[in-house]
Amino acid sequence: MATLHECLKELPSDMTLVNLVAARDRVRTAGEWLESVPDEDGYEVRRRMERKSVHTHDKHERVSIGWIGGRNLMNQV
């Protein structure tokens, strides 16, 4: 199982993420989260394609980090 640090290291350090369980300071870059979160097992980086616009049919990848077999902890803003 990957640790939360390993998941955050996979992402660009300037990618902005929102922590869905934090009470304050919810929006930070991946690099800032990497410095502040504990290194714990049981996380995974999830990637999913989303449509950007119904009219242009452009797709982009959205990234989230979550507990394995559980809910998301952080989502890309």
N, CA, C and O atoms as a GROMACS GRO file, in nm:
protein
  308
    1MET      N    1   0.083  -0.118   0.000
    1MET     CA    2   0.000   0.000   0.000
    1MET      C    3   0.087   0.124   0.000
    1MET      O    4   0.191   0.130   0.066
    2ALA      N    5   0.045   0.222  -0.074
    2ALA     CA    6   0.118   0.348  -0.080
    2ALA      C    7   0.087   0.434   0.042
    2ALA      O    8  -0.023   0.430   0.098
    3THR      N    9   0.186   0.512   0.081
    3THR     CA   10   0.163   0.608   0.189
    3THR      C   11   0.110   0.737   0.128
    3THR      O   12   0.117   0.758   0.007
    4LEU      N   13   0.057   0.823   0.212
    4LEU     CA   14   0.007   0.952   0.165
    4LEU      C   15   0.120   1.034   0.104
    4LEU      O   16   0.099   1.102   0.004
    5HIS      N   17   0.239   1.027   0.162
    5HIS     CA   18   0.354   1.099   0.107
    5HIS      C   19   0.388   1.049  -0.033
    5HIS      O   20   0.416   1.130  -0.122
    6GLU      N   21   0.386   0.918  -0.054
    6GLU     CA   22   0.416   0.862  -0.186
    6GLU      C   23   0.314   0.910  -0.289
    6GLU      O   24   0.350   0.939  -0.403
    7CYS      N   25   0.188   0.917  -0.250
    7CYS     CA   26   0.084   0.965  -0.341
    7CYS      C   27   0.107   1.112  -0.376
    7CYS      O   28   0.097   1.149  -0.493
    8LEU      N   29   0.137   1.194  -0.277
    8LEU     CA   30   0.158   1.336  -0.303
    8LEU      C   31   0.284   1.360  -0.387
    8LEU      O   32   0.288   1.455  -0.466
    9LYS      N   33   0.386   1.276  -0.371
    9LYS     CA   34   0.509   1.291  -0.449
    9LYS      C   35   0.485   1.262  -0.597
    9LYS      O   36   0.560   1.311  -0.682
   10GLU      N   37   0.382   1.184  -0.630
   10GLU     CA   38   0.350   1.153  -0.770
   10GLU      C   39   0.294   1.274  -0.844
   10GLU      O   40   0.298   1.279  -0.967
   11LEU      N   41   0.243   1.371  -0.771
   11LEU     CA   42   0.176   1.486  -0.831
   11LEU      C   43   0.273   1.603  -0.847
   11LEU      O   44   0.370   1.613  -0.772
   12PRO      N   45   0.248   1.692  -0.944
   12PRO     CA   46   0.330   1.813  -0.954
   12PRO      C   47   0.318   1.895  -0.826
   12PRO      O   48   0.209   1.909  -0.772
   13SER      N   49   0.429   1.948  -0.777
   13SER     CA   50   0.427   2.018  -0.648
   13SER      C   51   0.343   2.145  -0.651
   13SER      O   52   0.302   2.193  -0.545
   14ASP      N   53   0.316   2.200  -0.770
   14ASP     CA   54   0.236   2.321  -0.778
   14ASP      C   55   0.087   2.294  -0.805
   14ASP      O   56   0.009   2.387  -0.821
   15MET      N   57   0.048   2.166  -0.811
   15MET     CA   58  -0.094   2.131  -0.830
   15MET      C   59  -0.173   2.170  -0.706
   15MET      O   60  -0.132   2.137  -0.594
   16THR      N   61  -0.284   2.238  -0.724
   16THR     CA   62  -0.366   2.281  -0.612
   16THR      C   63  -0.467   2.172  -0.576
   16THR      O   64  -0.538   2.120  -0.662
   17LEU      N   65  -0.472   2.139  -0.446
   17LEU     CA   66  -0.562   2.036  -0.396
   17LEU      C   67  -0.645   2.092  -0.282
   17LEU      O   68  -0.599   2.180  -0.208
   18VAL      N   69  -0.766   2.042  -0.267
   18VAL     CA   70  -0.849   2.078  -0.152
   18VAL      C   71  -0.860   1.954  -0.063
   18VAL      O   72  -0.890   1.845  -0.111
   19ASN      N   73  -0.836   1.973   0.066
   19ASN     CA   74  -0.849   1.866   0.164
   19ASN      C   75  -0.994   1.862   0.208
   19ASN      O   76  -1.044   1.958   0.266
   20LEU      N   77  -1.062   1.752   0.181
   20LEU     CA   78  -1.205   1.741   0.206
   20LEU      C   79  -1.239   1.719   0.353
   20LEU      O   80  -1.355   1.732   0.392
   21VAL      N   81  -1.140   1.685   0.435
   21VAL     CA   82  -1.168   1.658   0.576
   21VAL      C   83  -1.109   1.762   0.671
   21VAL      O   84  -1.132   1.756   0.792
   22ALA      N   85  -1.034   1.857   0.618
   22ALA     CA   86  -0.973   1.960   0.703
   22ALA      C   87  -1.076   2.065   0.744
   22ALA      O   88  -1.167   2.098   0.667
   23ALA      N   89  -1.061   2.116   0.864
   23ALA     CA   90  -1.152   2.220   0.913
   23ALA      C   91  -1.111   2.359   0.865
   23ALA      O   92  -1.196   2.445   0.845
   24ARG      N   93  -0.980   2.381   0.846
   24ARG     CA   94  -0.932   2.510   0.799
   24ARG      C   95  -0.810   2.488   0.710
   24ARG      O   96  -0.755   2.378   0.705
   25ASP      N   97  -0.768   2.593   0.641
   25ASP     CA   98  -0.655   2.582   0.547
   25ASP      C   99  -0.674   2.464   0.453
   25ASP      O  100  -0.584   2.381   0.437
   26ARG      N  101  -0.790   2.458   0.391
   26ARG     CA  102  -0.825   2.342   0.310
   26ARG      C  103  -0.758   2.339   0.174
   26ARG      O  104  -0.735   2.231   0.120
   27VAL      N  105  -0.725   2.455   0.116
   27VAL     CA  106  -0.670   2.460  -0.019
   27VAL      C  107  -0.522   2.494  -0.013
   27VAL      O  108  -0.483   2.599   0.037
   28ARG      N  109  -0.440   2.403  -0.065
   28ARG     CA  110  -0.295   2.420  -0.070
   28ARG      C  111  -0.242   2.348  -0.193
   28ARG      O  112  -0.314   2.274  -0.259
   29THR      N  113  -0.114   2.371  -0.222
   29THR     CA  114  -0.051   2.297  -0.331
   29THR      C  115  -0.010   2.159  -0.279
   29THR      O  116  -0.002   2.137  -0.158
   30ALA      N  117   0.016   2.068  -0.371
   30ALA     CA  118   0.060   1.933  -0.332
   30ALA      C  119   0.189   1.940  -0.252
   30ALA      O  120   0.206   1.862  -0.157
   31GLY      N  121   0.279   2.030  -0.288
   31GLY     CA  122   0.404   2.046  -0.213
   31GLY      C  123   0.381   2.090  -0.070
   31GLY      O  124   0.448   2.043   0.022
   32GLU      N  125   0.287   2.182  -0.050
   32GLU     CA  126   0.255   2.228   0.086
   32GLU      C  127   0.190   2.117   0.168
   32GLU      O  128   0.220   2.101   0.287
   33TRP      N  129   0.102   2.040   0.105
   33TRP     CA  130   0.041   1.928   0.177
   33TRP      C  131   0.146   1.824   0.214
   33TRP      O  132   0.142   1.766   0.322
   34LEU      N  133   0.241   1.802   0.124
   34LEU     CA  134   0.346   1.702   0.148
   34LEU      C  135   0.425   1.736   0.275
   34LEU      O  136   0.464   1.646   0.350
   35GLU      N  137   0.447   1.864   0.299
   35GLU     CA  138   0.522   1.906   0.417
   35GLU      C  139   0.442   1.895   0.546
   35GLU      O  140   0.500   1.885   0.654
   36SER      N  141   0.308   1.895   0.536
   36SER     CA  142   0.228   1.909   0.657
   36SER      C  143   0.151   1.784   0.700
   36SER      O  144   0.102   1.779   0.813
   37VAL      N  145   0.139   1.684   0.615
   37VAL     CA  146   0.056   1.568   0.651
   37VAL      C  147   0.142   1.454   0.705
   37VAL      O  148   0.259   1.441   0.668
   38PRO      N  149   0.085   1.370   0.792
   38PRO     CA  150   0.160   1.255   0.842
   38PRO      C  151   0.178   1.150   0.733
   38PRO      O  152   0.098   1.141   0.640
   39ASP      N  153   0.284   1.073   0.744
   39ASP     CA  154   0.314   0.968   0.647
   39ASP      C  155   0.247   0.839   0.693
   39ASP      O  156   0.301   0.767   0.777
   40GLU      N  157   0.130   0.810   0.637
   40GLU     CA  158   0.052   0.694   0.679
   40GLU      C  159   0.023   0.603   0.560
   40GLU      O  160   0.015   0.650   0.446
   41ASP      N  161   0.009   0.474   0.586
   41ASP     CA  162  -0.022   0.376   0.481
   41ASP      C  163  -0.168   0.379   0.443
   41ASP      O  164  -0.254   0.427   0.518
   42GLY      N  165  -0.196   0.326   0.323
   42GLY     CA  166  -0.333   0.298   0.285
   42GLY      C  167  -0.398   0.398   0.192
   42GLY      O  168  -0.521   0.410   0.193
   43TYR      N  169  -0.321   0.472   0.112
   43TYR     CA  170  -0.378   0.571   0.022
   43TYR      C  171  -0.347   0.536  -0.123
   43TYR      O  172  -0.256   0.458  -0.151
   44GLU      N  173  -0.423   0.595  -0.214
   44GLU     CA  174  -0.398   0.576  -0.356
   44GLU      C  175  -0.434   0.702  -0.432
   44GLU      O  176  -0.522   0.778  -0.392
   45VAL      N  177  -0.364   0.725  -0.544
   45VAL     CA  178  -0.396   0.835  -0.634
   45VAL      C  179  -0.497   0.782  -0.734
   45VAL      O  180  -0.474   0.679  -0.798
   46ARG      N  181  -0.607   0.851  -0.746
   46ARG     CA  182  -0.712   0.811  -0.841
   46ARG      C  183  -0.718   0.914  -0.952
   46ARG      O  184  -0.715   1.035  -0.926
   47ARG      N  185  -0.728   0.867  -1.073
   47ARG     CA  186  -0.737   0.957  -1.188
   47ARG      C  187  -0.863   0.922  -1.265
   47ARG      O  188  -0.892   0.805  -1.290
   48ARG      N  189  -0.937   1.025  -1.303
   48ARG     CA  190  -1.057   1.000  -1.382
   48ARG      C  191  -1.070   1.108  -1.487
   48ARG      O  192  -1.031   1.223  -1.466
   49MET      N  193  -1.125   1.070  -1.599
   49MET     CA  194  -1.144   1.165  -1.708
   49MET      C  195  -1.278   1.234  -1.689
   49MET      O  196  -1.378   1.171  -1.655
   50GLU      N  197  -1.279   1.364  -1.712
   50GLU     CA  198  -1.402   1.441  -1.704
   50GLU      C  199  -1.416   1.524  -1.829
   50GLU      O  200  -1.318   1.566  -1.889
   51ARG      N  201  -1.538   1.549  -1.867
   51ARG     CA  202  -1.562   1.639  -1.979
   51ARG      C  203  -1.551   1.782  -1.931
   51ARG      O  204  -1.607   1.819  -1.829
   52LYS      N  205  -1.478   1.861  -2.006
   52LYS     CA  206  -1.461   2.001  -1.972
   52LYS      C  207  -1.582   2.082  -2.018
   52LYS      O  208  -1.628   2.173  -1.949
   53SER      N  209  -1.633   2.047  -2.134
   53SER     CA  210  -1.746   2.120  -2.189
   53SER      C  211  -1.832   2.023  -2.270
   53SER      O  212  -1.779   1.939  -2.343
   54VAL      N  213  -1.959   2.036  -2.258
   54VAL     CA  214  -2.051   1.951  -2.334
   54VAL      C  215  -2.042   1.983  -2.482
   54VAL      O  216  -2.057   1.894  -2.566
   55HIS      N  217  -2.017   2.109  -2.515
   55HIS     CA  218  -2.018   2.152  -2.654
   55HIS      C  219  -1.891   2.114  -2.729
   55HIS      O  220  -1.897   2.080  -2.847
   56THR      N  221  -1.776   2.120  -2.663
   56THR     CA  222  -1.650   2.093  -2.732
   56THR      C  223  -1.604   1.948  -2.716
   56THR      O  224  -1.516   1.903  -2.790
   57HIS      N  225  -1.660   1.877  -2.622
   57HIS     CA  226  -1.624   1.738  -2.594
   57HIS      C  227  -1.478   1.722  -2.555
   57HIS      O  228  -1.421   1.613  -2.568
   58ASP      N  229  -1.416   1.830  -2.507
   58ASP     CA  230  -1.280   1.820  -2.456
   58ASP      C  231  -1.282   1.743  -2.325
   58ASP      O  232  -1.375   1.756  -2.245
   59LYS      N  233  -1.179   1.663  -2.304
   59LYS     CA  234  -1.170   1.588  -2.180
   59LYS      C  235  -1.040   1.625  -2.110
   59LYS      O  236  -0.939   1.651  -2.175
   60HIS      N  237  -1.042   1.626  -1.980
   60HIS     CA  238  -0.920   1.645  -1.904
   60HIS      C  239  -0.922   1.550  -1.785
   60HIS      O  240  -1.027   1.501  -1.744
   61GLU      N  241  -0.804   1.525  -1.733
   61GLU     CA  242  -0.791   1.430  -1.624
   61GLU      C  243  -0.800   1.504  -1.491
   61GLU      O  244  -0.736   1.608  -1.472
   62ARG      N  245  -0.878   1.451  -1.401
   62ARG     CA  246  -0.891   1.508  -1.267
   62ARG      C  247  -0.828   1.410  -1.168
   62ARG      O  248  -0.845   1.289  -1.182
   63VAL      N  249  -0.755   1.461  -1.071
   63VAL     CA  250  -0.681   1.377  -0.978
   63VAL      C  251  -0.739   1.391  -0.838
   63VAL      O  252  -0.774   1.501  -0.795
   64SER      N  253  -0.749   1.279  -0.769
   64SER     CA  254  -0.786   1.282  -0.628
   64SER      C  255  -0.703   1.178  -0.554
   64SER      O  256  -0.651   1.084  -0.614
   65ILE      N  257  -0.691   1.196  -0.424
   65ILE     CA  258  -0.621   1.101  -0.338
   65ILE      C  259  -0.723   1.053  -0.236
   65ILE      O  260  -0.797   1.132  -0.178
   66GLY      N  261  -0.726   0.922  -0.214
   66GLY     CA  262  -0.823   0.868  -0.119
   66GLY      C  263  -0.771   0.745  -0.049
   66GLY      O  264  -0.669   0.688  -0.086
   67TRP      N  265  -0.845   0.706   0.053
   67TRP     CA  266  -0.813   0.583   0.123
   67TRP      C  267  -0.844   0.467   0.031
   67TRP      O  268  -0.944   0.470  -0.042
   68ILE      N  269  -0.762   0.365   0.034
   68ILE     CA  270  -0.786   0.247  -0.050
   68ILE      C  271  -0.917   0.184  -0.006
   68ILE      O  272  -0.936   0.150   0.111
   69GLY      N  273  -1.007   0.169  -0.101
   69GLY     CA  274  -1.138   0.113  -0.072
   69GLY      C  275  -1.230   0.207   0.004
   69GLY      O  276  -1.335   0.166   0.053
   70GLY      N  277  -1.192   0.334   0.013
   70GLY     CA  278  -1.272   0.430   0.089
   70GLY      C  279  -1.294   0.558   0.013
   70GLY      O  280  -1.280   0.564  -0.109
   71ARG      N  281  -1.328   0.662   0.087
   71ARG     CA  282  -1.363   0.789   0.023
   71ARG      C  283  -1.240   0.873  -0.006
   71ARG      O  284  -1.130   0.846   0.043
   72ASN      N  285  -1.261   0.976  -0.087
   72ASN     CA  286  -1.152   1.067  -0.123
   72ASN      C  287  -1.114   1.154  -0.004
   72ASN      O  288  -1.199   1.194   0.076
   73LEU      N  289  -0.986   1.182   0.005
   73LEU     CA  290  -0.933   1.270   0.108
   73LEU      C  291  -0.902   1.408   0.050
   73LEU      O  292  -0.928   1.510   0.115
   74MET      N  293  -0.847   1.410  -0.072
   74MET     CA  294  -0.810   1.535  -0.139
   74MET      C  295  -0.853   1.529  -0.284
   74MET      O  296  -0.844   1.424  -0.348
   75ASN      N  297  -0.899   1.640  -0.337
   75ASN     CA  298  -0.936   1.652  -0.478
   75ASN      C  299  -0.862   1.768  -0.540
   75ASN      O  300  -0.835   1.868  -0.475
   76GLN      N  301  -0.829   1.752  -0.668
   76GLN     CA  302  -0.768   1.861  -0.743
   76GLN      C  303  -0.869   1.973  -0.761
   76GLN      O  304  -0.986   1.947  -0.792
   77VAL      N  305  -0.825   2.096  -0.742
   77VAL     CA  306  -0.914   2.211  -0.758
   77VAL      C  307  -0.916   2.252  -0.904
   77VAL      O  308  -0.985   2.347  -0.940
   0.00000   0.00000   0.00000
